[in-house]
Amino acid sequence: MSEHLIHQSPSPGSATCRCGVRIPSGGTVYRISTDSSTSHALFDGQLFCSPRCIRLFLLESLETLDALDTPASRSVVTDLHELYQGVAETYAAVLGSSP
């Protein structure tokens, strides 16, 4: 299983969470890192306002990927199924950790 981590740090500048919450300079931002090559691009550069927001993002991503990950699409895009698995592993790891 891949290594998944939630990183908490002060925001170096004003930022906006993907949910729309404004994070002031010096406020706490959360990032997710993974060594999964298929899901790394999904999390790279994403800023979150809370672990809850990370979980919601992961659930939304899983719903989207599940709708796209059909037997027909697997014959065309093989990485889609691997991305779904990477996001699912990340979600499971996030649920098991408490920053």
Secondary structure, 3 states (H helix, E strand, C coil): CCCEEEEEEECCCCEECCCCCEECCCCEEEEEEECCCCCHHHHCCCCECCHHHHHHHHHHHHHHHHHHCCHHHHCCCCHHHHHHHHHHHHHHHHHHCCC
